């Protein structure tokens, strides 16, 4: 049979087919469909998974060999055949047709073909899979179909979206299901399930468009502790690497320490701005922040950057995001919480 992505979950719940073919160019649905088949196979006792990648010079006899080989570890196996090209040759077509004519009882075959050519879509081997198993085509969702998908995804994540929420999300994500799924995951992480209004979604989308590590630095230099914490939470939810946030903080602290040293020696700040490539628009904000940032505090925070670097690399125990939050909060005016007041060396990774 040939089904759409939205029907796959229901089909898997009824009965597992011996062969699945997933093809199409929409990446989120493609990967999600493959994941659903793998999980259903695992639940059904297909404990072993073998991957055959049809790269250059692939020997199609490997499919028959894998299908009829006995496993030492599992009685039921999943074979995943990945078609790297949009078409296969006559030998490949024959191998798949032969498999479908005599499918092993203890093997489930999953064929992944992201770029299947139009001619191949109508080929005999695809029609053979339709008769024996399930063919799942995935294509970009648009209009009402996309809004319905987003609405269902929101509800599955525990939200009760008001009218217009799915429409706004569809517009902002421009049909990119990966981006839409990521936004929904961030909403669930940052505010939890429950009713979801248009205003709340607007706020989240604005955060995603606006916040980056440099926005974190500006909030900290402005002395806005609440905003600094909020931006750091958004960066974490967006999956920004801890090392990138640490790099931005350490870079800023080194520049601030150099500026503070120049002030202590009664030297002009222009050479510091030039050496650290500080934009003119930021220079006034930085100069104002220096009035509340003694050199000892900056040295202490640089020492904490070195410690956070070791935590991120797994050399020292601890939660990297907790260390980053401590540094950012102290930079924005929060307490040092017993941090060392003496200069500390900064590792190369910082």
Secondary structure, DSSP 8 states (H G I E B T S, - for coil): -EEEGGGHHHHHHH---SEEEEEES-HHHHHHHHHHHHHHHHHTT--EEEEEE--TT--THHHHHHHH---SS-SSEEEEEE--SS---HHHHHHHHHHHHT--TTEEEEEEETT--HHHHTSHHHHHHHHHSEEEEE----HHHHHHHHHHHHHHTTEEE-TTHHHHHHHHHTT-HHHHHHHHHHHHHHH-SEEE-HHHHHHHHHHHHH--HHHHHHHHHTT-HHHHHHHHHHHHHTT--HHHHHHHHHHHHHHHHHHHHHHHTT--SHHHHHHTT--HHHHHHHHHHHTT--HHHHHHHHHHHHHHHHHHTTSS-S-HHHHHHHHHHHHTT---TT---S-----TT-
